Amino acid sequence: MQRRASNSGVIMVCGQKVALDRAQKHETVTVLTSETTLAIELPDTDTQIVRRTTTQPVRSIKGRRPRTATPNS
């Protein structure tokens, strides 16, 4: 699945917040889930493995940028 990092480099996967480096802000990362770990593939670097603390299922697969409102004229 994919997630887009916030301003501070945080993503949320399966109800669990994962803090990445601030250098990854607004970047889309790929996350591979298993029953006990989250493997986060960072662009231009190695894979970061984080222990999973929740048992919630994956809700969305794609991480998209926020929508922008169009002004009504």
C-alpha positions in Angstrom: 0.0 0.0 0.0 1.1 3.6 -0.3 1.0 6.5 2.2 1.8 10.1 1.8 3.9 11.6 4.7 2.6 14.7 6.5 4.4 18.0 7.0 6.4 16.5 9.9 7.1 13.2 8.1 4.4 11.1 9.9 2.3 8.4 8.2 -0.6 6.4 9.6 -0.9 2.7 8.7 -3.5 0.4 10.2 -4.3 2.9 12.9 -0.7 3.2 13.9 1.3 6.4 13.5 4.9 6.0 12.2 7.3 8.8 12.4 9.7 9.1 9.4 12.4 11.6 8.9 11.4 15.2 8.2 13.2 14.8 4.8 10.4 12.6 3.7 7.7 15.2 4.2 5.0 15.1 1.5 6.6 12.1 -0.2 4.7 8.9 -1.1 6.1 5.8 0.5 5.3 2.1 0.0 4.4 0.1 3.1 4.4 -3.7 3.2 2.4 -5.2 6.1 2.7 -8.5 7.9 1.1 -9.7 11.1 4.0 -8.4 13.3 5.9 -5.7 11.2 5.6 -2.8 8.8 8.3 -2.6 6.1 8.4 1.0 4.8 10.3 1.4 1.5 11.7 5.0 1.6 12.7 6.6 -1.7 16.4 6.7 -2.4 17.2 4.9 0.9 16.9 1.5 2.6 13.8 -0.1 3.9 12.8 0.8 7.5 11.1 -2.0 9.5 8.8 -1.0 12.4 7.1 -3.4 14.9 3.3 -3.4 14.5 1.4 -2.4 17.6 -2.2 -2.7 16.3 -4.3 -5.5 14.8 -6.5 -3.3 12.7 -6.9 -4.2 9.0 -5.7 -2.0 6.1 -8.5 0.4 5.1 -7.1 2.2 2.1 -4.5 1.1 -0.4 -3.5 4.4 -2.1 -2.2 7.5 -0.3 -3.2 10.6 -2.2 -2.4 14.3 -1.8 -5.1 16.5 -0.2 -7.7 17.8 -2.4 -7.8 21.6 -3.1 -11.1 23.5 -3.1 -12.0 25.4 -6.2 -13.5 28.9 -5.7 -17.0 29.5 -6.8 -17.4 32.5 -9.1 
